Amino acid sequence: MRWLVDEMFPPAVARELNDLGHDAVAVGEIGLAGAADDVIYRVAADQDRVIVTENVADFARIVAERVARGQTVVPVAFVRKANFPRGAALSVRLARHLDRWAGESPEPYPGGHWP
C-alpha cells in the first residue's frame, strides 16, 4: 500500500512501513512540513496514497468538500491518539497495526477509516 504519514508522527513510521513492504513517505521527508492540510491531501490524491493522521476534524472536512466537488478522494486512516501513545515503540507498533489493516483491507474505499 502507498502511505503518506502526517507530521504528528515520527518519520520512522514511514520507514517501518517501508521495511514491511509498503511504499511510505512522511510529510516532512517530501517537503510538506508545516503545509496546510489541503495541500497534504492534494499530494496524497496526486500520488494515490493513504493518509495516516490523528487530525480527524480537518481531514474529514476535506474529504466531504472533495466529495461535494466531485474531486478525487483517497482513503484516510484516522489514528486514535489514545491507542498509540507516544514513546519509543510508537513507530513499530503503528506500522505493524497499519500493515495488518492493509492486509485485511487491501483496497480501502475512499474516505475515512478507523483501522
N, C-alpha and C positions, 0 to 999 in steps of 0.2 A: 504494500500500500504506500501511497505517497502522502507524506505528512508535512505540515507547516506548524511548528511548535511556537506558541506565543511567548512573549518575553517574560512573563511571570515565572516561567520555568527555566531552569538552567539549560544551556546548550547541550549538556551531557545527555539530556533526554533524547535529543535527536541522534546523538552518537550511539546511544544504546539501541535505539530503533534500527539504525543502520546495521549494527552488529547482529541484529536479529533478522536481517534480510530485507528490511524496508528501505525506502528512499525518503529520508527525512532531512529537513533543514530547520534550523532555528531562526527566528525572526532577526535576531542580532547578527547572525552569520551572513545574511544576504542583504545587509544594509538597510534594514527596516526598523532598527531600534528607535523607539520613540515615535514611530509612524502612526498616523491615525488608523483606527480600526477599519475604516472603509478602504484604505489603501491596502492594508494587510489582506482583507477579504478579496479585493480585486486581484492581487498577486496570486492568492490561493486558487481563485477561479481560473486565471490565465494559465496556471501550471497544473490544474486539476489535482489539487492537494486537499486533504482533510485537515481542517484547522483543529488544533488542540489548545484549549483555553479554559480559564476559570471565569471569564468575562461573559456571563450569560446575558446580562441586560443589553449590552451594546451589540453583541453578535446575533442575538435573537431578533433585535430590531433590524439589523442589516439584512438578515435572511428574509424577514417579512417585506421589507422595502423592495428587495430584488425580485421576490416572487411577484409582487404587485406590478412591477415594471416589466415583467417578462424577461428578466436578465438571468444569466447563468447562476445557478445556486449549487454550492458544494456542501458536503457534509461538514458539520462542526461537532467535534467531540467535546462536550462540556464536562469538565473535571470538578468534582466537589472537593474543595479545599480540605474539608474535614476528613475525607477518605485518604488524602495524600499529604499528610503534614510534612513540613519542611524538615530536612535532615539529610544525613549522609546517604541514606539509601533511597531517597526520593527518585532519582533518575532511573535506577534499575527497577524499582517497584512500578513506577508509572509506565515505563517502556514495556515491561512484561505484561502489565494489565492491558495496554493498548494492543500489544501483539496478540493476546488471547482474544480480545474483542474483534480484531481484524480477521482472525481465523474463523470466528463464529459469524461474522458479517462481512464477507469478502467484497461485497458490492453494496455499501451502505447507501440508502436513499439520500438525496439532497435535503439539507436541513439539519436541525438539532438532534443530537443523540446524547444519551447519558450512559456511556459504557461502564 
